[in-house]
Amino acid sequence: MMNFVSLCDINYGFVPKKSTDLFVKRQIHKLPSRGNVITRLPVFGSNAWENLNAKTRSNLRVGPIFCKSYGDTAKVYQEEEIPREKLIWRAIKLPMYSVAVVPLTVGASAAYLETGLFLARRYVTLMLSSILIITWLNLSNDVYDFDTGADKNKKESVVNLVGSRTGTLAAAITSLVLGVSGLVWTSLNASNIRAILLLASAILCGYVYQCPPFRLSYQGLGEPLCFAAFGPFATTAFYLLLGSSSEMRHLPLSGRVLSSSLLVGFTTSLILFCSHFHQVDGDLAVGKYSPMVRLGTEKGAFVVRWAIRLLYSMLLVLGLSRILPLPCTLMCFLTLPVGNLVSSYVEKHHKDNGKIFMAKYYCVRLHALFGAALSLGLVIAR
């Protein structure tokens, strides 16, 4: 048993019960004088290891071995190197920027429904500003998770990739300043104080979500903050800004606008919720009590399934009550297969960290398609 322990970096206190619980991938190496040699570790008994002469052991080319816990059994696997290009792509999180585009586009469509206006230049300015705000959120989140140790083993963390916490924080603050400047400039041009207050509230939600001394995400409050920030606050603010003109500066907050913002906030929060599935062990180790840490992945999958049902139930109620235009209801129901895909994927793979990592990207797909359908429905209803 001591041989087993010496081979493994055991984080959870589990050790293999028998030698068949351990495995190492075979590797083929070209040796100068003896051709191809298959090397593996037939060494899980002390006698076998002692019988290997020093020359044979020197030819072994086995990478780092780690132990992972599956119930009460530990299994050894060989860590696979992820290409740097793939890590950079993950760090950029390009699909996640849909959370900047969807509230803006839904707000613009709602403004078009109410006023018949589409202010293209203002829309582009707000989009660039929103992207900068999301960049700040992503970068600062990596910085503060690095500080707490939550991202210690997260290879796609920007801090780990660039090797500089200070540089990453500086880039985050720069993005925040530029983004806020664009939002304030647009709000002042529109002469809409309500929009400024709503956007300030949205940014404040982002700050208390992840930044010290608050870090409310560590208390499991990330989803409510996400819902408020991207739903009622941001979507409504964009509606006010993109519907304001010299002729109409005070737009009404109709039921259609508010219900649209609630749906946007709901799908955005679902992305955040599903991003926790593969991080349960790491979050628990640093005291981050996300909903998934509190519930467990099985109950988390149950929540996702009922959240999808609730989303389309709300859509049906809003459509039947005529709060939401009929075209919106019909267009959004076309995304139901994607919603079912999210639910079934999470239910099937919630115990597999290697696969459940993709759940949040399926949620991004649902969020983007649902937002596009909602926007198109609002435009058609005009």
Helices and strands as residue ranges (DSSP letters): H 2-7, G 19-21, E 27-31, E 35-39, H 46-51, H 54-58, E 65-70, E 73-78, H 84-92, G 94-97, H 98-115, H 120-148, H 158-162, H 165-190, H 193-210, G 216-219, H 222-228, I 229-233, H 234-243, H 255-274, G 277-279, H 280-285, H 291-295, H 297-320, H 326-333, H 336-349, H 353-356, H 359-381
